[in-house]
């Protein structure tokens, strides 16, 4: 299918938002959709939800669809929360008095809004909007649930409650289409993923493989950083930060069994202090995997005064599991950070060719560390 919009003030010019999009989603499957702002994600969800129609092509859906496309989606602000739920139940064909009352009680219990359910929803906070909308759209047991970038709103406990409810729906056979800018949410929630770029599907496949591709192709790599410490400008420059494959310098691919270096160049002027190098490694969720200080015996790794230093940090093999990892580096003097290079480079670890089809790589589970351990199996002889 394809979709264009007429540009305001120009009847002859159309903006093509989606072009020849084609995919299928089966019962019980979950599909994430990612891409930069303006790539067509929200338009695609509106097409699937039936809010707008495609210019070309068709959309076929078997089953009941529930969509949560923005805060307050489908709610009438002047009506109370209870009245909005009653209206939803009637639209869903569940208008019998007894059934409606049971649904209202179940929805309000899930949303935890008994103190506010008889207030106009225009007075609700963003979190209250979300809780009511999510509860109403999921309690009715849809066959297809569509969610657009709202799961990060609300308190942590309710977010976990929403995730549990989504998993219950998936277990019961419901399908899910989920749009988010949070790569961790996509990987944790969805089995498969589409990457949209310029209104087209740039890549499709398992959620983790598409997320890794997106991070790899869309991350910028700054290479020069200056610093200020205690309001004073130091003549110090950190640059030429890169990942080096030790065994195959010409190959950009790092396998699980490979060792590699992160190298950089530090240029120091005459009045610069002694300093240390600290490296932070983050996984795809943005969690710090390591904050290791470069090993040294002396009090400072880099001496004071003028000098150019080539620095290499060695990473052993059999440490990181497959996936994309970003690196930040700090140059620090005791408790003072002199240079902070955020997300200055990244590395992608691939599974060794021989083990791609092994059980531990086909289960869909992802974790950052996979150290090689020495195993001993001894046969016990019973007497």
VENCORGI-V213419 format. One record per residue. N is the residue number from 1. PHI is phi in whole degrees, -180 to 180 (none if undefined). OMEGA is omega in degrees with one decimal (* if undefined). D_LAST is the distance of its C-alpha to the last C-alpha in Angstrom with 1 decimal. Layout:
n=N phi=PHI omega=OMEGA d_last=D_LAST
n=N phi=PHI omega=OMEGA d_last=D_LAST
//
This chain:
n=1 phi=none omega=179.3 d_last=71.9
n=2 phi=-138 omega=-179.9 d_last=74.3
n=3 phi=-148 omega=176.2 d_last=76.2
n=4 phi=-126 omega=176.1 d_last=79.2
n=5 phi=-124 omega=178.2 d_last=81.3
n=6 phi=-74 omega=178.4 d_last=85.0
n=7 phi=-75 omega=-177.1 d_last=85.9
n=8 phi=-62 omega=176.8 d_last=88.3
n=9 phi=82 omega=-179.3 d_last=91.9
n=10 phi=-145 omega=-174.2 d_last=91.3
n=11 phi=-69 omega=-177.5 d_last=91.5
n=12 phi=-98 omega=-174.3 d_last=90.9
n=13 phi=-115 omega=178.7 d_last=87.8
n=14 phi=-120 omega=174.6 d_last=84.3
n=15 phi=-100 omega=179.8 d_last=81.0
n=16 phi=-83 omega=-175.8 d_last=78.2
n=17 phi=-89 omega=178.3 d_last=75.2
n=18 phi=-131 omega=-176.5 d_last=72.7
n=19 phi=-134 omega=173.7 d_last=73.1
n=20 phi=53 omega=175.7 d_last=71.3
n=21 phi=-82 omega=-180.0 d_last=68.2
n=22 phi=-147 omega=175.0 d_last=65.8
n=23 phi=-164 omega=176.8 d_last=62.3
n=24 phi=-131 omega=179.0 d_last=60.3
n=25 phi=-138 omega=-176.6 d_last=57.9
n=26 phi=-92 omega=179.8 d_last=55.8
n=27 phi=-58 omega=177.0 d_last=54.6
n=28 phi=82 omega=-179.6 d_last=52.0
n=29 phi=-90 omega=-179.7 d_last=52.4
n=30 phi=-125 omega=-175.4 d_last=53.4
n=31 phi=-128 omega=172.7 d_last=55.9
n=32 phi=-93 omega=176.9 d_last=56.9
n=33 phi=-129 omega=-178.5 d_last=60.3
n=34 phi=-127 omega=179.5 d_last=61.2
n=35 phi=151 omega=-180.0 d_last=64.1
n=36 phi=-68 omega=174.8 d_last=66.8
n=37 phi=-58 omega=-179.5 d_last=69.5
n=38 phi=89 omega=-178.3 d_last=72.0
n=39 phi=-81 omega=176.8 d_last=69.6
n=40 phi=110 omega=-175.9 d_last=70.2
n=41 phi=-62 omega=-176.5 d_last=67.1
n=42 phi=-66 omega=177.0 d_last=69.0
n=43 phi=-62 omega=178.9 d_last=71.5
n=44 phi=-61 omega=179.6 d_last=68.6
n=45 phi=-67 omega=177.6 d_last=67.2
n=46 phi=-66 omega=176.3 d_last=70.7
n=47 phi=-65 omega=-178.9 d_last=71.1
n=48 phi=-66 omega=-179.6 d_last=67.8
n=49 phi=-77 omega=179.4 d_last=68.8
n=50 phi=85 omega=179.6 d_last=72.1
n=51 phi=-73 omega=174.5 d_last=74.2
n=52 phi=-128 omega=-177.9 d_last=75.9
n=53 phi=-113 omega=178.0 d_last=76.2
n=54 phi=-73 omega=174.9 d_last=75.6
n=55 phi=-74 omega=-179.9 d_last=78.7
n=56 phi=-138 omega=179.3 d_last=77.0
n=57 phi=91 omega=-177.2 d_last=73.9
n=58 phi=-147 omega=177.6 d_last=72.2
n=59 phi=-125 omega=179.6 d_last=69.3
n=60 phi=-116 omega=-179.7 d_last=67.5
n=61 phi=-132 omega=173.6 d_last=65.3
n=62 phi=-108 omega=178.4 d_last=63.7
n=63 phi=120 omega=-176.2 d_last=62.9
n=64 phi=-91 omega=-176.1 d_last=63.9
n=65 phi=-111 omega=170.2 d_last=64.3
n=66 phi=-121 omega=-177.3 d_last=64.2
n=67 phi=-124 omega=170.9 d_last=65.4
n=68 phi=-123 omega=-171.8 d_last=65.3
n=69 phi=-101 omega=173.9 d_last=67.5
n=70 phi=-164 omega=179.7 d_last=68.9
n=71 phi=-63 omega=178.5 d_last=69.2
n=72 phi=76 omega=-177.4 d_last=71.0
n=73 phi=-58 omega=177.6 d_last=70.8
n=74 phi=84 omega=-179.5 d_last=72.5
n=75 phi=-98 omega=175.9 d_last=73.6
n=76 phi=-98 omega=-170.7 d_last=77.2
n=77 phi=-57 omega=-175.3 d_last=77.9
n=78 phi=-76 omega=179.0 d_last=80.4
n=79 phi=-83 omega=176.2 d_last=78.2
n=80 phi=-75 omega=176.9 d_last=75.6
n=81 phi=-60 omega=179.5 d_last=71.9
n=82 phi=-62 omega=179.9 d_last=71.9
n=83 phi=-66 omega=177.0 d_last=74.9
n=84 phi=-65 omega=178.5 d_last=73.2
n=85 phi=-63 omega=179.1 d_last=70.0
n=86 phi=-59 omega=178.4 d_last=72.2
n=87 phi=-65 omega=177.6 d_last=74.0
n=88 phi=-59 omega=-178.7 d_last=70.8
n=89 phi=-62 omega=178.6 d_last=69.6
n=90 phi=-67 omega=179.4 d_last=72.9
n=91 phi=-67 omega=179.5 d_last=72.8
n=92 phi=-86 omega=179.3 d_last=69.3
n=93 phi=79 omega=-179.8 d_last=70.6
n=94 phi=-114 omega=-168.9 d_last=68.8
n=95 phi=-92 omega=177.1 d_last=72.1
n=96 phi=-64 omega=-172.9 d_last=71.5
n=97 phi=-58 omega=-177.9 d_last=72.0
n=98 phi=-66 omega=-179.4 d_last=68.6
n=99 phi=-66 omega=-179.8 d_last=66.6
n=100 phi=-63 omega=-179.6 d_last=68.5
n=101 phi=-64 omega=178.8 d_last=67.9
n=102 phi=-63 omega=179.0 d_last=64.1
n=103 phi=-65 omega=179.3 d_last=64.0
n=104 phi=-60 omega=179.5 d_last=66.2
n=105 phi=-62 omega=-178.8 d_last=63.9
n=106 phi=-66 omega=-180.0 d_last=60.8
n=107 phi=-66 omega=-178.3 d_last=62.5
n=108 phi=-68 omega=176.1 d_last=63.8
n=109 phi=-61 omega=-179.0 d_last=60.5
n=110 phi=-65 omega=-177.9 d_last=58.8
n=111 phi=-77 omega=179.7 d_last=61.6
n=112 phi=57 omega=-174.8 d_last=61.8
n=113 phi=-126 omega=-178.2 d_last=65.6
n=114 phi=-60 omega=-178.6 d_last=66.6
n=115 phi=-76 omega=-173.8 d_last=69.0
n=116 phi=-128 omega=-171.2 d_last=70.8
n=117 phi=-66 omega=-179.9 d_last=70.6
n=118 phi=-101 omega=174.0 d_last=74.2
n=119 phi=-100 omega=176.7 d_last=75.5
n=120 phi=-59 omega=-175.5 d_last=77.1
n=121 phi=-70 omega=176.5 d_last=74.5
n=122 phi=-65 omega=178.2 d_last=77.0
n=123 phi=-94 omega=-178.0 d_last=76.2
n=124 phi=-77 omega=171.2 d_last=72.4
n=125 phi=-76 omega=178.0 d_last=70.7
n=126 phi=-58 omega=180.0 d_last=68.9
n=127 phi=-64 omega=179.1 d_last=65.6
n=128 phi=-68 omega=174.2 d_last=66.9
n=129 phi=-55 omega=-176.7 d_last=68.3
n=130 phi=-62 omega=-177.7 d_last=65.0
n=131 phi=-60 omega=179.9 d_last=63.0
n=132 phi=-69 omega=-178.5 d_last=65.5
n=133 phi=-64 omega=-178.5 d_last=65.8
n=134 phi=-64 omega=-179.4 d_last=62.0
n=135 phi=-62 omega=-177.8 d_last=61.3
n=136 phi=-65 omega=-175.4 d_last=64.1
n=137 phi=-79 omega=-178.1 d_last=63.2
n=138 phi=-105 omega=-178.9 d_last=59.5
n=139 phi=-65 omega=-178.8 d_last=59.6
n=140 phi=-76 omega=175.3 d_last=61.6
n=141 phi=58 omega=179.7 d_last=58.6
n=142 phi=-73 omega=172.6 d_last=60.1
n=143 phi=-84 omega=177.2 d_last=59.0
n=144 phi=-136 omega=177.8 d_last=59.9
n=145 phi=-108 omega=-178.8 d_last=59.9
n=146 phi=-117 omega=-176.9 d_last=61.9
n=147 phi=-128 omega=-179.0 d_last=61.7
n=148 phi=-117 omega=164.5 d_last=63.9
n=149 phi=47 omega=176.4 d_last=63.0
n=150 phi=-131 omega=-172.0 d_last=62.9
n=151 phi=-71 omega=-179.2 d_last=59.3
n=152 phi=-88 omega=178.8 d_last=59.8
n=153 phi=-91 omega=-177.3 d_last=62.5
n=154 phi=104 omega=-177.4 d_last=61.5
n=155 phi=-75 omega=-174.4 d_last=59.1
n=156 phi=-61 omega=-177.8 d_last=55.5
n=157 phi=-63 omega=179.9 d_last=54.2
n=158 phi=-72 omega=175.1 d_last=56.4
n=159 phi=-59 omega=178.4 d_last=55.4
n=160 phi=-65 omega=178.2 d_last=51.8
n=161 phi=-64 omega=178.4 d_last=53.0
n=162 phi=-65 omega=179.5 d_last=54.8
n=163 phi=-62 omega=178.6 d_last=51.8
n=164 phi=-63 omega=179.7 d_last=49.7
n=165 phi=-65 omega=178.4 d_last=52.5
n=166 phi=-62 omega=178.9 d_last=52.8
n=167 phi=-64 omega=177.3 d_last=49.1
n=168 phi=-65 omega=178.9 d_last=49.5
n=169 phi=-65 omega=179.4 d_last=52.5
n=170 phi=-64 omega=178.4 d_last=50.7
n=171 phi=-63 omega=179.5 d_last=47.7
n=172 phi=-79 omega=176.3 d_last=50.3
n=173 phi=107 omega=179.2 d_last=51.8
n=174 phi=-74 omega=175.8 d_last=54.6
n=175 phi=-99 omega=-176.0 d_last=55.6
n=176 phi=-136 omega=168.4 d_last=56.5
n=177 phi=-120 omega=-169.5 d_last=59.0
n=178 phi=-133 omega=175.4 d_last=58.8
n=179 phi=-106 omega=179.4 d_last=61.2
n=180 phi=-159 omega=170.1 d_last=60.4
n=181 phi=-92 omega=177.6 d_last=61.1
n=182 phi=-90 omega=-178.0 d_last=57.7
n=183 phi=-66 omega=178.8 d_last=55.4
n=184 phi=-66 omega=177.8 d_last=52.3
n=185 phi=-64 omega=179.9 d_last=53.5
n=186 phi=-63 omega=-177.4 d_last=54.0
n=187 phi=-66 omega=-177.0 d_last=50.5
n=188 phi=-75 omega=-172.6 d_last=48.8
n=189 phi=-96 omega=-169.4 d_last=50.9
n=190 phi=-117 omega=175.8 d_last=51.6
n=191 phi=-83 omega=-178.0 d_last=49.7
n=192 phi=-123 omega=-174.0 d_last=52.8
n=193 phi=-154 omega=170.6 d_last=55.9
n=194 phi=-115 omega=172.6 d_last=59.5
n=195 phi=-107 omega=178.3 d_last=61.4
n=196 phi=-96 omega=175.5 d_last=65.1
n=197 phi=-148 omega=-179.7 d_last=67.7
n=198 phi=54 omega=174.9 d_last=71.4
n=199 phi=79 omega=-180.0 d_last=71.0
n=200 phi=-130 omega=176.9 d_last=68.6
n=201 phi=-82 omega=179.6 d_last=64.9
n=202 phi=-80 omega=-179.8 d_last=64.0
n=203 phi=-157 omega=174.8 d_last=60.2
n=204 phi=-138 omega=-179.4 d_last=57.8
n=205 phi=154 omega=177.3 d_last=54.1
n=206 phi=-63 omega=-175.6 d_last=51.0
n=207 phi=-58 omega=-175.9 d_last=51.9
n=208 phi=-69 omega=-179.2 d_last=50.2
n=209 phi=-67 omega=179.6 d_last=51.7
n=210 phi=-71 omega=177.8 d_last=55.2
n=211 phi=-63 omega=177.9 d_last=54.9
n=212 phi=-61 omega=178.3 d_last=53.8
n=213 phi=-63 omega=-179.4 d_last=56.7
n=214 phi=-64 omega=178.9 d_last=59.1
n=215 phi=-64 omega=-177.7 d_last=58.1
n=216 phi=-70 omega=-173.4 d_last=58.3
n=217 phi=-92 omega=-174.1 d_last=61.8
n=218 phi=-117 omega=179.7 d_last=63.5
n=219 phi=-90 omega=177.4 d_last=62.5
n=220 phi=-84 omega=-175.5 d_last=65.2
n=221 phi=-123 omega=175.5 d_last=64.5
n=222 phi=-66 omega=-175.7 d_last=66.9
n=223 phi=-125 omega=179.8 d_last=67.0
n=224 phi=-132 omega=-178.4 d_last=69.4
n=225 phi=-140 omega=172.5 d_last=69.2
n=226 phi=-110 omega=-174.0 d_last=71.6
n=227 phi=-144 omega=170.6 d_last=71.0
n=228 phi=-132 omega=178.5 d_last=72.7
n=229 phi=-132 omega=179.5 d_last=71.5
n=230 phi=55 omega=178.6 d_last=73.2
n=231 phi=77 omega=-179.7 d_last=76.1
n=232 phi=-106 omega=180.0 d_last=76.8
n=233 phi=-89 omega=176.6 d_last=76.6
n=234 phi=-99 omega=175.6 d_last=74.6
n=235 phi=-84 omega=-175.1 d_last=75.2
n=236 phi=-147 omega=-176.9 d_last=71.7
n=237 phi=-136 omega=175.5 d_last=70.5
n=238 phi=-109 omega=-178.7 d_last=67.0
n=239 phi=-152 omega=179.1 d_last=67.0
n=240 phi=53 omega=178.0 d_last=65.5
n=241 phi=-81 omega=-178.3 d_last=62.2
n=242 phi=-159 omega=176.0 d_last=60.0
n=243 phi=-98 omega=-178.0 d_last=56.5
n=244 phi=-119 omega=173.7 d_last=55.9
n=245 phi=-78 omega=-172.7 d_last=53.3
n=246 phi=-71 omega=-174.5 d_last=52.2
n=247 phi=-81 omega=-177.1 d_last=51.2
n=248 phi=-132 omega=-176.2 d_last=53.8
n=249 phi=-56 omega=-178.0 d_last=56.8
n=250 phi=-81 omega=-177.3 d_last=58.7
n=251 phi=-94 omega=178.2 d_last=56.0
n=252 phi=-81 omega=-173.5 d_last=56.1
n=253 phi=-89 omega=176.9 d_last=52.7
n=254 phi=-111 omega=177.7 d_last=49.7
n=255 phi=-94 omega=-179.3 d_last=46.2
n=256 phi=-53 omega=-176.0 d_last=43.0
n=257 phi=-90 omega=-179.2 d_last=42.0
n=258 phi=-95 omega=166.2 d_last=45.5
n=259 phi=-96 omega=-179.4 d_last=46.7
n=260 phi=-155 omega=178.6 d_last=50.3
n=261 phi=-116 omega=161.5 d_last=53.0
n=262 phi=-111 omega=-176.2 d_last=55.4
n=263 phi=-113 omega=-179.7 d_last=58.6
n=264 phi=-159 omega=177.0 d_last=61.8
n=265 phi=-124 omega=178.3 d_last=65.0
n=266 phi=-117 omega=178.8 d_last=66.4
n=267 phi=-107 omega=-175.5 d_last=70.1
n=268 phi=-120 omega=175.4 d_last=71.2
n=269 phi=-85 omega=-171.8 d_last=74.8
n=270 phi=-69 omega=-175.4 d_last=76.0
n=271 phi=-102 omega=-176.2 d_last=75.7
n=272 phi=-84 omega=-175.8 d_last=72.2
n=273 phi=-81 omega=170.5 d_last=69.5
n=274 phi=-65 omega=-174.2 d_last=66.2
n=275 phi=-153 omega=179.3 d_last=63.6
n=276 phi=-120 omega=177.4 d_last=60.0
n=277 phi=-112 omega=178.6 d_last=58.5
n=278 phi=-123 omega=-179.3 d_last=56.2
n=279 phi=-119 omega=177.4 d_last=54.6
n=280 phi=-116 omega=176.5 d_last=53.5
n=281 phi=-114 omega=-177.2 d_last=51.5
n=282 phi=-116 omega=173.0 d_last=51.8
n=283 phi=-88 omega=-174.6 d_last=49.9
n=284 phi=-67 omega=176.5 d_last=51.8
n=285 phi=-83 omega=-175.3 d_last=51.8
n=286 phi=88 omega=178.6 d_last=53.6
n=287 phi=-86 omega=-178.7 d_last=50.8
n=288 phi=-75 omega=177.0 d_last=50.5
n=289 phi=-88 omega=-177.0 d_last=47.4
n=290 phi=-157 omega=170.9 d_last=48.3
n=291 phi=-130 omega=-171.2 d_last=51.1
n=292 phi=-67 omega=170.3 d_last=50.2
n=293 phi=-83 omega=177.5 d_last=52.8
n=294 phi=-57 omega=-175.6 d_last=53.2
n=295 phi=-65 omega=178.9 d_last=51.4
n=296 phi=-157 omega=175.2 d_last=53.8
n=297 phi=-97 omega=-179.9 d_last=54.1
n=298 phi=-81 omega=-175.7 d_last=57.7
n=299 phi=-67 omega=178.2 d_last=59.0
n=300 phi=-129 omega=-177.4 d_last=60.5
n=301 phi=-75 omega=-179.6 d_last=59.4
n=302 phi=-108 omega=-176.6 d_last=62.9
n=303 phi=-71 omega=178.4 d_last=65.7
n=304 phi=-73 omega=174.8 d_last=69.0
n=305 phi=93 omega=-174.4 d_last=72.1
n=306 phi=-73 omega=176.2 d_last=73.1
n=307 phi=164 omega=174.5 d_last=70.8
n=308 phi=-108 omega=-174.4 d_last=69.1
n=309 phi=-128 omega=170.3 d_last=65.3
n=310 phi=-96 omega=-173.4 d_last=63.0
n=311 phi=-115 omega=176.3 d_last=59.7
n=312 phi=-127 omega=176.8 d_last=56.5
n=313 phi=-116 omega=-173.7 d_last=53.3
n=314 phi=-93 omega=174.3 d_last=50.2
n=315 phi=-114 omega=-176.7 d_last=47.5
n=316 phi=-75 omega=175.4 d_last=44.2
n=317 phi=-73 omega=175.7 d_last=42.6
n=318 phi=57 omega=179.5 d_last=39.7
n=319 phi=-117 omega=-176.4 d_last=41.1
n=320 phi=-93 omega=174.2 d_last=43.3
n=321 phi=-76 omega=-179.6 d_last=42.4
n=322 phi=-60 omega=179.1 d_last=45.0
n=323 phi=142 omega=-179.0 d_last=48.2
n=324 phi=-104 omega=-179.0 d_last=51.5
n=325 phi=-128 omega=177.4 d_last=51.7
n=326 phi=-106 omega=-173.5 d_last=54.9
n=327 phi=-126 omega=169.5 d_last=55.7
n=328 phi=-122 omega=-176.0 d_last=58.0
n=329 phi=-130 omega=174.6 d_last=59.0
n=330 phi=-122 omega=168.5 d_last=60.7
n=331 phi=-107 omega=-170.6 d_last=62.6
n=332 phi=-134 omega=172.6 d_last=62.7
n=333 phi=-113 omega=-175.2 d_last=64.3
n=334 phi=55 omega=-178.7 d_last=62.2
n=335 phi=-98 omega=-177.8 d_last=62.5
n=336 phi=-107 omega=177.2 d_last=65.3
n=337 phi=-83 omega=179.6 d_last=64.6
n=338 phi=-92 omega=178.3 d_last=67.1
n=339 phi=-134 omega=177.8 d_last=66.2
n=340 phi=-126 omega=-179.0 d_last=64.2
n=341 phi=-104 omega=-177.6 d_last=63.4
n=342 phi=-81 omega=176.6 d_last=62.0
n=343 phi=48 omega=-173.6 d_last=60.2
n=344 phi=-80 omega=174.2 d_last=61.6
n=345 phi=-162 omega=178.2 d_last=59.2
n=346 phi=-148 omega=174.9 d_last=56.1
n=347 phi=-138 omega=-179.6 d_last=53.4
n=348 phi=-118 omega=179.5 d_last=51.5
n=349 phi=-99 omega=179.3 d_last=48.0
n=350 phi=-107 omega=175.9 d_last=47.1
n=351 phi=-70 omega=174.5 d_last=43.8
n=352 phi=-56 omega=-173.8 d_last=42.9
n=353 phi=-57 omega=-173.4 d_last=44.0
n=354 phi=-69 omega=-173.1 d_last=40.7
n=355 phi=-110 omega=-177.4 d_last=39.0
n=356 phi=-59 omega=-176.5 d_last=41.8
n=357 phi=-99 omega=179.5 d_last=40.2
n=358 phi=-73 omega=-175.0 d_last=36.6
n=359 phi=-56 omega=-176.5 d_last=35.3
n=360 phi=-72 omega=177.7 d_last=35.8
n=361 phi=-112 omega=-177.6 d_last=39.4
n=362 phi=-116 omega=-177.1 d_last=40.3
n=363 phi=-89 omega=178.6 d_last=39.3
n=364 phi=82 omega=-179.6 d_last=42.6
n=365 phi=-94 omega=-177.3 d_last=41.0
n=366 phi=-129 omega=-179.7 d_last=42.7
n=367 phi=-150 omega=-168.3 d_last=41.7
n=368 phi=-74 omega=-174.5 d_last=43.3
n=369 phi=-112 omega=175.6 d_last=40.5
n=370 phi=-145 omega=-177.2 d_last=37.7
n=371 phi=-69 omega=176.1 d_last=36.5
n=372 phi=-81 omega=-177.9 d_last=34.2
n=373 phi=-112 omega=176.2 d_last=30.9
n=374 phi=-88 omega=-177.4 d_last=28.3
n=375 phi=-106 omega=175.1 d_last=25.1
n=376 phi=-129 omega=176.7 d_last=21.7
n=377 phi=-115 omega=-179.3 d_last=18.9
n=378 phi=-115 omega=179.1 d_last=15.4
n=379 phi=-77 omega=179.8 d_last=12.7
n=380 phi=-93 omega=179.3 d_last=9.5
n=381 phi=-99 omega=-179.2 d_last=6.4
n=382 phi=-80 omega=179.4 d_last=3.8
n=383 phi=-119 omega=* d_last=0.0
//
